[in-house]
Amino acid sequence: MAPLSVIFLSLCFLLPLLSPSISTNSEGNALRSLRRRLSDPNNVFQSWDFTLVNPCPWFHVICDSNNHVIRLDLGNSNLSGTLGPELALLQHLQELYKNDLSGEIPKELGKLKNLVSLDLYGNRFEGEIPKSFSGLKSLRF
């Protein structure tokens, strides 16, 4: 029995080191999911190191003094792909800029109560603006 417990304890200590998704916080995990959805021909995501706990040092990610992501400055980066519901995990997000994105606008973006600016022009979105956006009381632009 002792060898089994040693293996278990070893895995508990090693697994976080081997799995970047465990290392990053929930905002980093949301950005990782976004990154997987997007084609990046200009390598704007090259600084996104998913082994870091906090995504604030990454290029195009702006954080507040509490290390919460408040802005994704990805506009005019020639990104293509779709936005997903994982962006709703960026609860402090205030600004999201345009690109060459397609698909439907995720209704989960309506959960971003701090969102002030959402620049979606210049994209190829389909469908209607989600009804959940009616709850975005801070949205100005």
C-alpha positions as CSV (number, residue, x, y, z in Angstrom):
1,M,0.0,0.0,0.0
2,A,2.8,2.4,0.7
3,P,4.1,2.5,-2.9
4,L,0.6,3.4,-4.1
5,S,0.3,6.4,-1.8
6,V,3.8,7.6,-2.9
7,I,2.7,7.4,-6.5
8,F,-0.5,9.3,-5.7
9,L,1.4,12.1,-3.8
10,S,4.0,12.3,-6.6
11,L,1.2,12.8,-9.2
12,C,-0.4,15.5,-7.0
13,F,2.8,17.5,-7.1
14,L,3.8,16.8,-10.7
15,L,0.5,17.2,-12.5
16,P,0.2,21.0,-12.0
17,L,3.7,21.4,-13.4
18,L,2.9,19.3,-16.5
19,S,-0.5,20.8,-17.3
20,P,-0.5,24.5,-18.2
21,S,-4.3,24.7,-17.9
22,I,-4.0,24.0,-14.2
23,S,-1.3,26.6,-13.9
24,T,-3.3,29.6,-15.3
25,N,-6.1,31.2,-13.5
26,S,-9.7,31.2,-14.8
27,E,-9.1,34.3,-17.0
28,G,-6.0,32.7,-18.5
29,N,-8.0,29.5,-19.2
30,A,-10.7,31.6,-20.9
31,L,-8.1,33.2,-23.1
32,R,-6.6,29.8,-23.9
33,S,-10.0,28.7,-25.1
34,L,-10.3,31.8,-27.2
35,R,-6.9,31.3,-28.7
36,R,-7.8,27.7,-29.8
37,R,-10.8,29.1,-31.7
38,L,-8.8,31.7,-33.7
39,S,-6.5,31.6,-36.6
40,D,-3.5,33.9,-36.0
41,P,-1.6,34.5,-39.2
42,N,0.4,37.5,-37.8
43,N,1.4,35.7,-34.6
44,V,-0.2,38.2,-32.2
45,F,-0.5,35.5,-29.6
46,Q,3.2,34.6,-29.5
47,S,3.6,36.1,-26.0
48,W,0.7,34.2,-24.6
49,D,2.5,31.8,-22.2
50,F,0.0,29.5,-20.7
51,T,2.4,28.3,-18.1
52,L,2.1,31.7,-16.3
53,V,-0.6,31.9,-13.6
54,N,-1.7,35.3,-14.7
55,P,-2.3,36.5,-18.3
56,C,-1.5,40.1,-17.6
57,P,2.1,40.1,-19.0
58,W,0.8,38.9,-22.4
59,F,0.8,41.3,-25.3
60,H,-2.7,42.6,-26.2
61,V,-4.1,41.8,-22.7
62,I,-4.6,44.8,-20.4
63,C,-5.3,44.3,-16.7
64,D,-6.4,46.5,-13.8
65,S,-4.4,46.9,-10.6
66,N,-6.0,43.7,-9.2
67,N,-4.7,41.6,-12.2
68,H,-8.1,41.2,-13.8
69,V,-8.3,41.3,-17.6
70,I,-10.2,44.5,-18.5
71,R,-9.3,44.8,-22.2
72,L,-8.4,42.6,-25.2
73,D,-6.7,44.8,-27.7
74,L,-6.8,42.5,-30.7
75,G,-8.3,44.8,-33.3
76,N,-6.9,44.9,-36.8
77,S,-4.8,41.7,-36.1
78,N,-6.2,39.7,-39.0
79,L,-7.6,37.1,-36.6
80,S,-10.3,34.8,-37.9
81,G,-12.5,32.3,-36.2
82,T,-15.3,32.5,-33.7
83,L,-16.0,33.9,-30.3
84,G,-17.1,31.4,-27.6
85,P,-18.9,31.4,-24.3
86,E,-15.6,31.2,-22.4
87,L,-15.3,35.0,-22.8
88,A,-18.0,35.3,-20.1
89,L,-15.3,34.1,-17.6
90,L,-13.6,37.5,-18.1
91,Q,-16.0,39.1,-15.6
92,H,-14.0,42.4,-15.5
93,L,-13.7,42.8,-19.2
94,Q,-14.5,46.3,-20.3
95,E,-13.3,46.5,-23.9
96,L,-13.2,44.0,-26.8
97,Y,-12.1,45.2,-30.2
98,K,-12.9,44.2,-33.8
99,N,-11.4,41.6,-36.1
100,D,-12.3,39.3,-38.9
101,L,-14.5,37.0,-36.7
102,S,-17.5,35.0,-37.9
103,G,-20.3,32.9,-36.5
104,E,-22.9,34.0,-34.0
105,I,-22.2,36.5,-31.2
106,P,-22.2,34.4,-28.0
107,K,-25.1,35.1,-25.8
108,E,-22.8,34.6,-22.8
109,L,-21.2,38.0,-23.5
110,G,-24.4,39.4,-22.0
111,K,-22.9,38.3,-18.6
112,L,-20.1,40.8,-18.8
113,K,-21.6,43.5,-16.5
114,N,-18.5,45.7,-16.7
115,L,-18.3,45.8,-20.5
116,V,-18.2,49.4,-21.6
117,S,-17.0,49.0,-25.2
118,L,-17.7,46.2,-27.6
119,D,-16.4,47.0,-31.1
120,L,-17.8,44.3,-33.4
121,Y,-17.9,46.1,-36.8
122,G,-15.7,44.7,-39.6
123,N,-16.5,41.1,-38.7
124,R,-18.7,38.6,-40.4
125,F,-21.1,37.7,-37.6
126,E,-24.3,35.9,-38.3
127,G,-27.7,36.1,-36.6
128,E,-29.1,38.6,-34.3
129,I,-27.6,40.5,-31.4
130,P,-28.3,38.3,-28.4
131,K,-31.2,39.4,-26.1
132,S,-28.8,39.0,-23.1
133,F,-27.1,42.2,-24.2
134,S,-30.1,44.1,-22.8
135,G,-28.6,43.6,-19.4
136,L,-25.3,45.3,-20.3
137,K,-26.0,48.5,-18.4
138,S,-22.4,49.7,-18.5
139,L,-22.1,49.3,-22.3
140,R,-21.6,52.7,-24.0
141,F,-19.9,52.0,-27.3
